[in-house]
Amino acid sequence: MSSPSSDRSGPLGDAPVVRRSGEWWLTTPVLSLRVDDPLFAQDLDRYAADLADAQQAIGAFRSARGGS
């Protein structure tokens, strides 16, 4: 598993959530709400780390197969 995503910024896949300045925000086209629940924020951190690990594994797999 990679390091916690506390230093990462940006959207979390296709989810309506983004990390800005070390804080998670739920987003819509017209509104953003900061995530104040520390347990929910920890879950988002874990999910972000798992997603990054999966993307890295897929990249390695594609490289091993010739870049498909």
Secondary structure, DSSP 8 states (H G I E B T S, - for coil): ----GGG--EE-TTSSEEEETTEEEEE-SS-EEE---HHHHHHHHHHHHHHHHHHHHHHHHHHHHT--
